[in-house]
Amino acid sequence: MLRAALRSGVAQRRAVFEVFARHLPHGRRYGVVAGAGRLLDALARFRFGPEELGFLADAGVADEETLRYLEAYAFSGDIWGYAEGDCYFPGSPILVVEAEFAEAVVLETLVLSILNHDCAIASAASRMVNAATGRPLIEMGSRRTHELAAVASARAAYIAGFDFTSNLRAGHDYGVPTSGTAAHAFTLVHDTERDAFRAQVDALGPGTTLLVDTYDVAAAVRTAVEVAGPDLGAVRIDSGDLLVVARQARAELDSLGATKTRIVVSGDLDEYSIAALAATPVDGYGVGTSLVTGSGVPTAALVYKLVARADEAGGSAPLRAVAKRSVGKPGRPGRKWAVRRRDGAGTAGPSWSPRCPPIPGRATECCCSRSSWAARSSTGSRWRRRAHGTAWSWPSSPRTRCSSRAATRPSRRCSARRATNCRPASRPAGRAGPSGRSPAPGR
């Protein structure tokens, strides 16, 4: 496309692409945005060096004109997007890229590969957070996915409300709090379970978490309290009928005076099994495989579509709404700004994405126009980020919780625990969009 656009002359036409989901997975009523920070970090490094250009030339993918263009490539357009942690619904324009067509079209795979993965993980994580009803969750899925996806998954889960990750790289790169426990191998390498517990307590103190299901849970709980004392931090149970075993472990701990020792469970948990354990004396959950695979939905099914473009090159040319009309996948033409309304109780409903109204006196121009949009306000957009070289400004890991009433039967609305639900803790001041509304969703 780039090669042909450069030859035909449309490469320099201003274009607007939107990222959205046509539908949500069956049984789900909302998704959660994540990955924008990772995307902008990746975009700042998105360059074509001699090695990449050599490959494109040898493979016959790019001609000389295309190679010269790519050699100097550096994104200089504008990006708007929902804040990470915001809820989205079908049709929500969660990311908008405005730039020359040539600059924007080559970003499709980069944008979608990051956002589809991270939004899928955050959406699954949000359901688990709601099922946990305030009990802490540890992300433990690094061994069940690609090594780089594991770091991204830990970040996305934290954005959606997980409390810790066992992935130390995620802690290093993004500041996600880390936590973990011993594996069964640690117990098996010692001569006895008591020796293993003693070694762990001697190294880490009585506040550590001891794994008690290698042999017999009841016997291990008694041994753990004998070794660490009643101030033992926690025990972890990774197998068996967790509903029954957790209650037995709680009774055993209480009888030994370890009433403050917590119980953490793990072992192929998802939002449904977490919800089923709501009535048990469990104090935390470790979630792995289900989380990093999106709990059965490994992609958010986001698409990257052209919705508006200019008829000629140049930044001042007005935009024309465009969309495909294919059966089953029709587009919604025109640049959109999302608005989220709240009911009388303060509960946020689905985002509403009106197309821009025409500007009085300028029938051929809508408020998508760069000049008309700039005239409406002199301050920077709340979710707008400009890129010139590597001068990016985007929070790397804002933490938010987007809660529904129940993970197993998500609410039609994204109901707030507080008025600040579905928002980062702080955001820079924004500017008004069309009709005085904020161009941001989640409002």
C-alpha positions in Angstrom: 0.0 0.0 0.0 2.8 2.4 0.9 4.7 1.8 -2.3 1.5 2.3 -4.5 0.4 5.4 -2.5 3.8 7.0 -3.0 3.5 6.4 -6.7 -0.1 7.6 -7.1 0.4 10.7 -5.0 -2.1 10.0 -2.2 0.6 9.2 0.4 0.6 12.8 1.6 -3.1 13.1 2.0 -4.2 13.7 5.6 -6.0 10.7 7.0 -7.8 9.7 10.2 -7.7 6.0 11.4 -9.7 4.8 14.4 -9.2 1.6 16.5 -12.4 0.0 17.7 -14.1 -3.4 18.3 -17.1 -4.2 16.2 -18.3 -6.5 18.9 -17.4 -7.9 22.3 -16.8 -11.6 23.1 -19.9 -13.6 23.8 -21.1 -13.1 27.4 -19.2 -9.9 28.0 -20.6 -6.4 28.2 -17.5 -4.3 28.4 -13.8 -4.3 27.6 -10.9 -2.5 29.3 -8.3 -0.4 27.5 -4.6 -1.2 28.0 -1.4 -1.0 26.0 -1.4 2.7 25.0 1.7 3.4 27.0 3.5 0.4 25.4 2.3 1.5 22.0 3.7 5.0 22.3 7.0 3.7 23.6 7.2 1.3 20.6 6.2 4.1 18.2 9.0 6.3 19.5 11.5 3.6 18.4 9.7 2.7 15.2 12.5 3.2 12.6 13.9 1.5 9.5 17.6 1.0 9.7 20.1 -0.4 7.1 19.3 -4.0 8.0 15.6 -3.7 7.6 15.9 -1.6 4.4 18.3 -4.2 3.0 15.8 -7.0 3.7 13.0 -5.0 2.1 15.1 -4.4 -1.0 16.3 -8.0 -1.4 12.8 -9.3 -0.9 11.4 -7.0 -3.6 8.9 -5.5 -1.2 10.1 -1.9 -1.6 11.4 0.1 -4.6 13.9 2.9 -4.4 11.3 5.6 -3.7 9.8 3.5 -0.9 13.2 2.8 0.6 14.0 6.5 0.7 10.7 7.2 2.4 11.2 4.5 5.0 14.8 5.5 5.7 13.6 8.9 6.9 10.4 7.6 8.6 9.5 9.2 11.9 5.9 9.6 12.9 4.9 13.2 13.2 1.1 13.0 13.4 -1.3 13.1 16.3 -2.7 10.4 18.5 -5.7 10.5 20.7 -6.8 7.7 22.9 -8.8 6.5 25.8 -6.8 6.4 29.1 -5.6 3.0 30.1 -8.1 1.4 32.5 -11.1 3.0 30.8 -14.0 0.8 29.8 -15.0 0.5 26.1 -18.0 -0.9 24.2 -18.6 -1.9 20.6 -17.8 0.9 18.3 -15.9 2.9 20.9 -13.0 4.8 19.1 -10.4 3.8 21.7 -7.5 5.2 19.6 -7.4 7.7 16.8 -4.4 8.3 14.6 -4.3 11.4 12.4 -1.4 11.8 10.1 -0.5 11.7 6.4 -1.8 8.4 4.9 1.7 7.0 4.4 2.7 7.7 8.0 -0.4 6.1 9.5 -1.0 3.1 7.2 2.3 1.4 8.1 1.4 1.5 11.8 -1.6 -0.9 11.6 0.2 -4.0 12.7 2.1 -2.3 15.4 -1.0 -0.7 16.8 -3.2 -3.7 16.7 -0.7 -6.3 17.9 -0.1 -4.3 21.1 -3.7 -3.2 21.8 -5.4 -6.4 20.9 -3.2 -8.3 23.3 -3.2 -5.9 26.2 -6.9 -5.0 26.0 -7.8 -8.7 26.0 -5.7 -9.3 29.1 -7.0 -6.2 30.9 -10.6 -7.2 30.1 -10.2 -10.7 31.5 -8.3 -9.3 34.5 -11.1 -6.8 35.3 -13.6 -9.7 35.5 -11.3 -11.5 37.9 -10.9 -8.4 40.0 -14.6 -8.0 40.3 -15.1 -11.7 41.2 -12.5 -11.4 43.9 -14.5 -8.7 45.6 -11.6 -6.8 47.1 -9.3 -9.8 47.9 -5.8 -9.3 46.4 -4.8 -11.1 43.2 -1.3 -12.1 42.1 -0.5 -12.4 38.4 1.4 -15.7 37.9 1.1 -16.5 34.2 4.7 -15.9 32.9 5.3 -19.7 32.4 2.2 -20.0 30.2 2.9 -17.5 27.4 5.6 -15.9 25.3 8.4 -14.3 27.4 7.6 -10.8 26.2 3.9 -11.3 26.3 4.3 -12.3 30.0 5.7 -8.8 30.8 2.9 -7.1 28.9 0.3 -9.3 30.6 1.6 -8.4 34.0 1.3 -4.7 33.2 -2.2 -5.0 31.7 -3.4 -7.0 34.7 -2.1 -4.4 37.1 -3.9 -1.6 35.2 -7.1 -3.6 35.5 -6.7 -4.0 39.3 -4.4 -6.9 40.0 -2.3 -6.2 43.1 1.0 -8.0 42.3 2.9 -9.9 39.7 5.4 -12.7 40.0 7.2 -11.3 36.9 10.2 -9.4 38.1 10.8 -7.9 34.6 7.4 -6.2 34.8 8.4 -4.8 38.2 11.7 -3.5 36.7 10.2 -2.0 33.5 6.9 -0.7 34.8 7.0 -0.6 38.6 4.4 -3.3 39.0 4.6 -4.5 42.7 6.1 -8.0 42.8 5.3 -11.0 45.0 5.7 -14.7 44.7 5.9 -18.0 46.6 8.0 -21.2 46.5 7.4 -24.0 44.0 6.9 -27.7 44.8 10.4 -28.3 43.6 11.8 -26.4 46.6 10.0 -28.8 49.0 11.0 -31.9 47.0 14.7 -31.0 46.9 14.8 -31.1 50.7 14.9 -34.3 52.8 11.6 -33.4 54.6 8.9 -30.8 54.3 9.9 -29.5 57.7 13.5 -28.9 56.4 12.1 -27.0 53.4 9.9 -24.8 55.6 12.7 -24.1 58.0 15.1 -23.1 55.2 12.5 -20.7 53.8 11.6 -19.2 57.1 15.3 -18.8 58.0 15.9 -17.0 54.8 12.8 -14.8 54.5 11.3 -14.6 58.0 8.0 -15.9 59.4 6.0 -13.5 57.2 6.7 -15.6 54.1 4.2 -17.8 52.3 4.7 -21.5 52.6 3.4 -24.0 50.0 1.5 -26.6 51.9 0.0 -29.0 49.3 3.0 -31.0 48.2 2.0 -34.0 50.3 -0.8 -33.7 52.9 -2.3 -30.2 53.5 -3.4 -30.7 57.1 0.0 -32.1 58.1 1.8 -29.4 56.3 -0.2 -26.6 57.9 0.7 -28.0 61.4 4.3 -28.2 60.4 4.3 -24.7 59.0 3.0 -23.2 62.2 5.4 -25.2 64.3 8.3 -23.9 62.2 7.2 -20.3 61.7 5.0 -19.8 64.8 1.6 -18.2 64.9 2.9 -15.2 63.0 3.3 -17.2 59.8 2.4 -14.8 56.9 0.4 -17.1 54.6 0.0 -20.6 53.2 -0.6 -21.4 49.6 -2.8 -24.2 48.3 -2.4 -25.1 44.6 -4.4 -28.3 44.1 -7.4 -30.3 45.3 -10.9 -29.2 45.9 -10.1 -25.6 46.9 -13.5 -25.0 48.4 -13.1 -27.8 50.9 -9.4 -27.7 51.4 -9.3 -24.0 52.2 -12.0 -24.4 54.9 -10.0 -27.2 56.4 -6.8 -25.2 56.4 -8.6 -22.2 58.0 -9.9 -24.4 60.8 -6.5 -26.0 61.3 -4.7 -22.6 61.4 -7.2 -21.1 63.9 -6.9 -24.1 66.2 -3.2 -23.6 66.3 -3.5 -19.9 67.1 -2.4 -18.7 63.7 -5.6 -16.7 63.2 -3.9 -14.0 61.2 -2.2 -16.3 58.8 -3.6 -15.8 55.3 -4.6 -18.4 52.8 -3.7 -18.0 49.1 -5.1 -20.3 46.5 -3.9 -21.0 42.9 -4.3 -23.6 40.3 -6.0 -22.9 37.0 -8.2 -20.2 38.4 -10.4 -17.9 36.3 -13.2 -15.5 37.0 -15.8 -18.2 37.4 -13.7 -20.3 39.9 -12.8 -17.2 41.8 -16.5 -16.2 42.1 -17.2 -19.8 43.3 -14.7 -19.3 46.1 -16.3 -16.1 47.4 -17.8 -17.8 50.4 -14.6 -19.6 51.4 -12.0 -18.3 53.9 -9.6 -17.4 51.1 -7.5 -14.2 51.4 -6.0 -14.0 48.0 -5.7 -15.6 44.6 -2.8 -16.5 42.2 -4.0 -16.5 38.6 -1.9 -17.7 35.7 -2.9 -19.5 32.5 -6.5 -18.1 32.3 -5.2 -14.5 32.7 -2.5 -14.5 30.1 -4.7 -16.2 27.6 -7.5 -13.6 28.1 -9.7 -16.2 29.9 -10.6 -17.9 26.6 -10.5 -14.7 24.6 -6.9 -14.1 23.6 -7.6 -11.1 21.4 -9.9 -8.0 21.8 -10.8 -8.2 18.1 -9.9 -4.6 17.5 -9.6 -3.2 14.0 -7.8 -0.2 12.5 -9.9 1.6 9.9 -9.7 4.7 7.8 -12.7 6.9 8.6 -11.8 10.3 7.1 -9.3 11.6 4.6 -8.5 14.7 2.6 -9.0 15.0 -1.1 -5.6 16.6 -1.6 -2.2 16.8 0.1 -1.7 19.5 2.7 -2.6 19.9 6.4 -5.3 22.6 5.7 -7.3 20.4 3.3 -10.8 19.6 4.7 -11.5 16.0 5.6 -14.1 13.8 3.9 -15.8 11.0 5.8 -15.2 7.5 4.3 -16.2 3.9 5.1 -16.5 0.6 3.5 -19.9 -0.9 2.8 -19.1 -4.6 2.7 -21.8 -7.0 3.9 -21.4 -7.9 7.6 -18.7 -5.4 8.2 -19.9 -1.9 7.3 -18.0 1.0 8.6 -19.1 4.2 10.4 -17.7 7.0 8.5 -16.3 10.2 9.9 -14.0 11.3 12.8 -15.7 10.8 16.1 -15.4 12.0 19.7 -16.7 9.7 22.4 -18.8 11.0 25.3 -19.8 8.9 28.3 -22.9 9.8 30.1 -23.8 9.0 33.7 -27.2 8.4 35.2 -28.6 10.0 38.3 -26.8 7.5 40.5 -23.5 8.3 38.8 -23.2 5.0 37.0 -21.4 5.3 33.7 -23.1 3.9 30.6 -21.8 2.9 27.2 -19.8 5.6 25.3 -21.6 7.6 22.7 -19.6 8.4 19.6 -21.3 11.2 17.6 -19.8 12.2 14.3 -18.6 15.8 14.2 -21.4 18.3 13.3 -20.7 20.5 10.3 -19.3 24.0 11.1 -21.8 26.8 10.4 -20.9 28.6 7.2 -18.5 25.9 6.0 -20.7 23.1 4.7 -17.8 21.2 3.2 -15.8 21.1 6.4 -16.4 19.4 9.7 -14.8 19.9 13.0 -12.3 17.2 12.1 -10.4 20.0 10.3 -7.1 20.7 12.0 -7.6 24.5 11.6 -11.2 24.6 13.0 -10.4 22.2 15.8 -7.4 24.3 16.9 -9.6 27.4 16.8 -11.9 25.9 19.4 -9.4 25.9 22.2 -5.8 26.8 22.7 -4.9 24.2 25.2 -3.8 20.6 24.5 -6.3 17.8 24.4 -6.5 15.6 27.4 -5.7 12.4 25.6 -3.8 13.9 22.7 -0.1 13.2 22.3 2.1 14.6 19.6 5.1 12.9 18.4 8.2 14.6 17.0 11.1 12.2 17.1 11.1 10.7 20.5 9.4 13.5 22.4 6.6 11.4 23.9 4.6 12.1 27.0 2.3 9.3 28.2 2.1 7.6 31.7 3.8 4.2 31.5 1.5 2.4 33.8 -1.5 4.3 35.2 -3.5 2.0 37.5 -7.2 2.0 37.4 -10.0 -0.4 38.2 -13.0 -0.7 35.9 -15.6 -2.7 37.8 -18.8 -4.3 36.9 -21.3 -5.6 39.4 -20.3 -9.3 38.9 -17.5 -10.9 37.0 -19.6 -13.9 36.0 -22.6 -11.8 34.9 -21.1 -8.5 33.9 -23.3 -5.5 34.4 -24.7 -3.5 31.4 -22.9 -0.6 32.9 -19.4 0.0 34.2 -20.5 0.8 37.8 -18.1 2.9 39.8 -16.9 2.1 43.3 -16.3 5.8 43.5 -16.9 8.7 41.2 -13.3 8.3 40.0 -13.9 4.8 38.7 -12.6 4.0 35.2 -10.2 6.9 35.5 -6.5 7.2 36.3 -5.7 9.0 39.6 -4.8 12.1 37.7 -4.8 13.5 34.2 -3.6 16.8 32.7 -6.2 19.4 32.0 -8.1 19.0 28.7 -9.9 21.0 26.2 -13.5 21.0 25.2 -14.6 19.1 22.1 -17.6 19.7 19.9 -20.5 21.3 21.7 -18.4 21.8 24.8 -18.1 18.1 25.5 -14.8 16.6 26.4 -13.3 14.6 23.5 -12.5 11.9 26.0 -14.5 8.7 26.7 -15.1 7.7 30.3 -16.7 11.0 31.1 
